[in-house]
């Protein structure tokens, strides 16, 4: 799948939104190639910045949750939280279908992938965080609320969600 951001110019013409999208189109498409597109509405940039600032604040203040070997950066923490709130794809493997070495190699390549084992069956559970870019504003708001709940319960136990949101807004340089 080719993910390009296009802006409608009028008169039936579209233009890539930025240089990266332009370069991707040049590399992947041939002149005259016909594409089938689906429109999605981008939610506000501010909501996206707030979400990332909340995750960064949680990462900087963490007192719990997975260790640095599992979430070494705030982006890893973001993916881990998305998995925790169920915004992920889940694949279950038989007990010996995947080794710890393979799981570690996959984690090094895919920072949005996490593994666990079901204690009763020994099955391996692979969770892959899904992107949030195509969520509606309402759906994304629910993701932010669920993210704050996980952060205040597991990453920064006892933290006040409103205080964390305020800290994130300060990081963004905006007030309430």
Buried (B, 14 or more C-beta within 10 A) or exposed (E): EEEBEBEEEEEEEEEBEEEEBEEBBEEEEEEEEEEEEEEEEEBEEEBBBBBBBBBBBBBEEBEEBBEEEEBEEBBBBBBBBBBBBEBBEEEEBEEEEBEEEEBEEBBEEEBBBBBEBEEEEEBBBBBBBBEBEBBEEEEBBBBBEBBBBBBBBBBBEEBEBEEBBBBBBEBBEEEE
